[in-house]
Amino acid sequence: MAVLASFGLLLFCGMPFAMTVASAPFLILVGVPQLMFTGSQSLLPPGVGVDDMFIMISCWQKTEVDKAVEVRLAETYKEAGVSITITTLTDVLAFYIGLLTPFRSVQSFCMYTSTALLFCYIFNITFFGACLALNGRREKGNRHWLTCMRVPEASGDGNVCCVGGAYDKDTRKEFEMPMDSFFKNYYGPFLTRVWVKVLVCLIYAGYLSVSIYGCFQIQEGLDLKHLAADGSYVGDYYDNEDEFFSDFGPNVIEKSSANEKATDAINKLGYPIVQGAVSTIAGVVVLAAAKSYIFRTFFKIMFLVILFGAVHGIAFIPVFLTFLGTCHEKK
């Protein structure tokens, strides 16, 4: 919806459509998963595109099911609204800054992508919120998720195929997903052990060193034949130019302790981070088979950004924040 609305608006306004814009829809799926918590409350991970939906769904599932739909939706927006708003604004502004470049193709790409992200955010806080409200009323009426017909309440006899109304009587919330239980009962306590923290810090130090070294190895410039599709005559033209004419001039180129806070944050946000990363990779994996060097490079960059972002969100950042929380407690 966001892509159709933004592309339709800009094309109607006469904005040029360059080939690089074809990769913009995949960026709508991209989010940089992070994990943060401060004080007694955990902060939600920033997300872009469909990642915002996972965050809102996760917050919805953490609300008490016997509360009014309006209250549950308000609590959902309270937890997720600030995070997705700040992140979307920063992403949109970052792409709009790209309009300052003198390259028209880059201007076109930045305009289409930033506008699509803006529409995606608008649809997330309006249309998707309305869908959550309708689903909440369906749950309240104990109706089937597919047929919307009333179904009997769960009796605990194990036959839960066509029944509804099942939830945790103690917490008054929906039953935990298996992934939530994994992050809460196993991964969180494991990550907050002292020897694991030390190991994570050593791995991060090595990873940071390699990254800094790699930054110094970046070579400026782009081979123009990589802008054409594989097998194109343009590639042969530039190969022949390099072979026969290279000598005639250059080419143009909330808890009591920090550990408990970390465990709680991972429990709440670990599964949405994994969901966002997997969905984003699934959205851009088709570019791996593209015949264009640019699209293949775009996939590699996005894959590594998503992978490293997910690792930061569920490993590095929780450990580092436990250190900050410990220092805060000592003060």
Stockholm file with secondary structure:
# STOCKHOLM 1.0

chainA/1-331         MAVLASFGLLLFCGMPFAMTVASAPFLILVGVPQLMFTGSQSLLPPGVGVDDMFIMISCWQKTEVDKAVEVRLAETYKEAGVSITITTLTDVLAFYIGLLTPFRSVQSFCMYTSTALLFCYIFNITFFGACLALNGRREKGNRHWLTCMRVPEASGDGNVCCVGGAYDKDTRKEFEMPMDSFFKNYYGPFLTRVWVKVLVCLIYAGYLSVSIYGCFQIQEGLDLKHLAADGSYVGDYYDNEDEFFSDFGPNVIEKSSANEKATDAINKLGYPIVQGAVSTIAGVVVLAAAKSYIFRTFFKIMFLVILFGAVHGIAFIPVFLTFLGTCHEKK
#=GR chainA/1-331 SS CHHHHHHHHHHHTTCCCCGGGGGHHHHTTCCCCCCEEETTEEECCCCCTHHHHHHHHHHHHTSBTTSCHHHHHHHHHHHHHHHHHHHHHHHHHHHHHGGGSSCHHHHHHHHHHHHHHHHHHHHIIIIIHHHHHHHHHHHHTTBCTTTCCBCCBCCSSSCCTTCBCCCCTTTSBCCCCHHHHHIIIIIHHHHTSHHHHHHHHHHHHHHHHHHHHHHHTCCCCCCGGGGSBTTCHHHHHHHHHHHHHGGGCCCCCCCSSHHHHHHHHHHHHHHHHHHHHHHHHHHHGGGGGCSBHHHHHHHHHHHHHHHHHHHIIIIIHHHHHHHHHHHHHHC
#=GC SS_cons         CHHHHHHHHHHHTTCCCCGGGGGHHHHTTCCCCCCEEETTEEECCCCCTHHHHHHHHHHHHTSBTTSCHHHHHHHHHHHHHHHHHHHHHHHHHHHHHGGGSSCHHHHHHHHHHHHHHHHHHHHIIIIIHHHHHHHHHHHHTTBCTTTCCBCCBCCSSSCCTTCBCCCCTTTSBCCCCHHHHHIIIIIHHHHTSHHHHHHHHHHHHHHHHHHHHHHHTCCCCCCGGGGSBTTCHHHHHHHHHHHHHGGGCCCCCCCSSHHHHHHHHHHHHHHHHHHHHHHHHHHHGGGGGCSBHHHHHHHHHHHHHHHHHHHIIIIIHHHHHHHHHHHHHHC
//
